[in-house]
Each structure stands twice: as C-alpha cells, then as structure tokens.
Amino acid sequence: MKLRAGQQIASTVDGTRMIVVRAPGDDLVVTCGGADMVDAKQAPSAAGGTADPGQLGGTLLGKRYGDDGLGLELLCTKPGDGTVAVNGTPVQLKESKPLPASD
C-alpha cells in the first residue's frame, strides 16, 4: 500500500484506526492482527477477517507508533486488540520527547 501523510487506515479484524503522520515513498504492507489494513473509507466493506492469535499485542489511543529506519509514523485514533506491523515487523511505540526544564 502506498501511504501518504494525513491518510486514515483501518484494521479489518478489530477496531484499530490510525492516521499516517509521516510516510516513506515506498510501498509498504501494513497489517493489524496479521491482516492487511485498508484505507478507512473501505473499512466497512473490508471488515470481517480474523486476527492471528500471535499478533494480539494491542494498540493504545493517542499513541504514536513508528519505524525511524523506514521513515514511518502512525497515530492511533481508535485502539484495538491487534498488533500493527509493517512488512512483517511489529511497529514500536514511540517514546515521548522530554520537555525542557523550566527552572
């Protein structure tokens, strides 16, 4: 799937929805719970798949997930039970940046 910044993608096996914050120019295979994620506009017609029991790590609302090596960053807008992966590798939760001290 060719991702673009601002695009909304949705899982076909649970309620997970994400917004693409940063995307590389390459085609990527983005999955949730082992099933391909689709453009959020297609989600109602693509729903009904079953999740891989080994990929049920879950996603957290409002958290960013990314892979700096690929240049990918996703923001979770609706949590779910599936683990989000890119090209077969689970996407890691990004740590928040510390705020500067205000002495």
C-alpha positions, 0 to 999 in steps of 0.5 A: 500500500502506498501511504501518504501523510494525513491518510486514515487506515483501518484494521479489518479484524478489530477496531484499530484506526490510525492516521499516517503522520509521516510516510516513506515513498515506498510501498509498504504492507501494513497489517493489524492482527496479521491482516492487511489494513485498508484505507478507512473509507473501505473499512466497512466493506473490508471488515470481517477477517480474523486476527492471528492469535500471535499478533494480539499485542494491542494498540493504545489511543493517542499513541504514536507508533513508528519505524525511524529506519523506514521513515514511518509514523502512525497515530492511533485514533481508535485502539484495538486488540491487534498488533500493527506491523509493517512488512512483517515487523511489529511497529514500536511505540514511540517514546515521548520527547522530554520537555525542557526544564523550566527552572 
